[in-house]
Amino acid sequence: MKGNGDGIPGPRRVSRLTELVEAEEPADSGEAVGAADTAVPPAPPAPAPVPAPAPPPAASEQSTPDDEIAAARREFARLLGEFRRTAVLVPFDDRESLWTADFNGVRWICAFSDEEALARFAVARGEAGRAWTYRTVLGARLLDVMVPMLPGPGGVALDAGSADGALFPPVAGIVPDGVAVDLGEADEETDGEAGA
């Protein structure tokens, strides 16, 4: 992806992430420490408080495994929708290509929710001292345009290495059907149609 594909301009921002990791609070001027090198967009507003969980159901109302699976699917659909609407930071490697990682035959585009998450990643890699070039990209654009440009199956790893990270794998409903690599239920449906 040397040319960044699809008319996407090259990387724009360069940040010294060590300054973010070492900073415990913003400078007196109201700007984040280390923001002098780059124009950092303002942080998104804090999410609305999460309502308190409902009390556990009575014994006659206990959830079944199917209910739990349905709830997990709804929660992932909510997370996917939020990711698609959110601008994330995508670092570039030394060849000015999107930063990717290969794991079990899948190429993952690494994306980060903010500079602090990218800084934690840099520290974990032992590369916090160098300047990191990155671009802000909508999650939907990563999934719908950039993933199909990868050689082979690909997805997006959001905030890799953090407790709050998420993976958006190359399956139908997440990436375009033409590059989805579904297993399980889709295979069973195909097998049923083949025998008809």
Secondary structure by P-SEA (a helix, b strand, c coil): ccccccccccccccccccccccccccccccccccccccccccccccccccccccccccccccccaaaaaaaaaaaaaaaaaaaaabbbbbbbcccccccccccccbbbbbbbccaaaaaaaaaaaccccbbbbbbbbbaaaaacccccccccbbbbbcccccccccccccccccccccccccccaaaaaaaaaaac
